[in-house]
């Protein structure tokens, strides 16, 4: 009888473990499938944090209600965006057209410059001719990518609407999430949520400062080096600063390649300029960000960018860093502090040398 009960218990445990494993695999599979949607929602929440920070600051300074302050922030941001686009679009459009014409020529000149060197001829000889795309082919592929990225407009609309509605009624959504937590854990949930929002708010403020600094310094530096399309490259560098580690490398390639064939020395100056700007940004702005956020090892940041970039594409790459910061904050408070360090007793130093 005892043996039969033991077998029944073993079978029950095995079934429970198997069902749990299958459920976890199913949850992970569904999460991977809807990963892009979840990351879009997180991006919308990040935008809501940004709008709330501006609205709260305006309400404190002006004394107006939060709803009025949020409306003023949205309308002011929309007016500033439209004004900036209207002011800069003619120049940016002209420079973009010029870039589309100059890049193929730059690639052809670069290939000719390489072909004049012995090591270059050897390098070019290692590839099949059809595997060496010319500048026109590369630009055509880039144009195709840009055309297919029209879906990004839809993603932007989702982010904007999610951000606006959450920023307009944050208490409603917080209360809904709070009801999913046991009553005894709701005060701690409020603490964790407040800390995560503070971390994201600090990261956003620091990142925006970094983007502005990098954009201005890049535009001025490229203009001083007499690099064509300085404004376009400066705006590109500012936008890609939102993606740490990988963004600055992507921003460097177009201006460096554009001047490399004509003047390799000036291309070296461009690389030196970007390195100097990144050094200033790393030592002047990044410490300010880390005061309000968690300090993440570079390997962890790059790993999260690679994983989310592979799983969800551009949106995963863009939100990898703030998402990792939020998750690390929650892990620190709920796992490290509440579980690992909860029963930790202080260590009392005992002298063994005698009185």
Residue pairs with C-beta under 8 A, 6 or more apart in sequence:
31 38
32 311
35 308
35 311
35 312
35 316
36 312
36 313
36 315
36 316
39 308
39 312
39 315
39 316
39 319
39 323
40 155
40 158
40 159
40 162
40 315
41 162
42 319
42 323
43 155
43 159
43 162
43 315
43 318
43 319
44 158
44 159
44 160
44 161
44 162
44 163
44 166
45 162
45 163
45 166
46 163
46 200
46 204
46 319
46 322
47 159
47 160
47 162
47 163
47 164
47 167
48 162
48 163
48 164
48 165
48 166
48 167
48 170
49 167
49 197
49 200
49 201
49 204
50 163
50 201
50 204
51 70
51 73
51 74
51 163
51 164
51 167
52 70
52 167
52 170
52 201
53 201
53 204
53 205
54 73
54 77
55 66
55 69
55 70
55 72
55 73
55 167
56 66
56 69
58 64
58 69
58 72
58 73
59 65
59 66
59 68
59 69
62 69
64 72
67 168
70 167
70 168
74 164
88 231
88 235
91 231
92 231
92 232
92 235
95 228
95 229
95 231
95 232
96 232
98 228
98 229
99 229
99 232
99 254
99 258
100 139
100 143
102 228
102 229
102 258
103 135
103 138
103 139
103 254
103 257
103 258
104 134
104 135
104 136
104 138
104 139
105 135
106 135
106 257
106 258
106 259
106 260
106 261
106 262
107 134
107 135
107 138
107 257
107 261
108 134
108 135
108 261
109 261
109 262
110 257
110 260
110 261
111 124
111 132
111 134
112 261
113 120
113 260
113 261
113 264
114 120
114 123
114 124
115 121
115 124
124 132
133 141
149 314
152 314
155 315
166 173
174 193
177 189
177 193
178 186
178 189
178 190
181 189
188 333
188 334
188 338
191 333
192 329
192 330
192 333
192 334
195 329
195 333
196 326
196 329
196 330
198 292
199 292
199 293
199 294
199 325
199 326
199 329
200 322
200 325
200 326
201 292
202 289
202 291
202 292
202 293
203 289
203 292
203 293
203 321
203 322
203 325
204 322
205 292
206 285
206 286
206 288
206 289
206 292
206 293
207 241
207 242
207 289
209 285
209 288
210 241
210 281
210 285
210 286
210 289
211 238
211 239
211 241
211 242
212 238
213 280
213 281
213 284
213 285
214 237
214 238
214 241
214 248
214 277
214 278
214 281
215 234
215 235
215 237
215 238
215 241
216 234
217 277
217 280
218 230
218 233
218 234
218 237
218 238
218 251
218 273
218 274
218 277
219 230
219 231
219 233
219 234
219 235
220 234
221 273
221 277
222 230
222 233
222 234
222 255
222 270
222 273
223 230
225 266
225 269
225 270
225 273
226 266
227 233
227 255
227 258
227 259
227 266
227 270
228 258
228 259
229 255
229 258
233 251
233 254
233 255
236 251
236 254
237 248
237 251
237 274
237 277
239 247
240 247
240 248
240 250
240 251
241 247
241 248
241 251
241 281
242 318
243 250
243 305
243 317
243 318
243 320
243 321
244 301
244 305
244 321
245 298
245 301
245 302
245 305
246 302
246 305
246 317
248 274
248 278
251 274
252 270
252 271
252 274
255 270
256 267
256 270
256 271
256 274
257 267
259 266
259 267
259 270
260 267
293 325
294 325
294 328
294 329
294 332
296 321
296 324
296 325
296 328
300 324
301 320
301 321
301 324
304 320
304 321
304 323
304 324
305 316
305 317
305 320
305 321
307 316
307 320
308 316
308 317
308 319
308 320
308 323
309 316
309 317
309 320
310 316
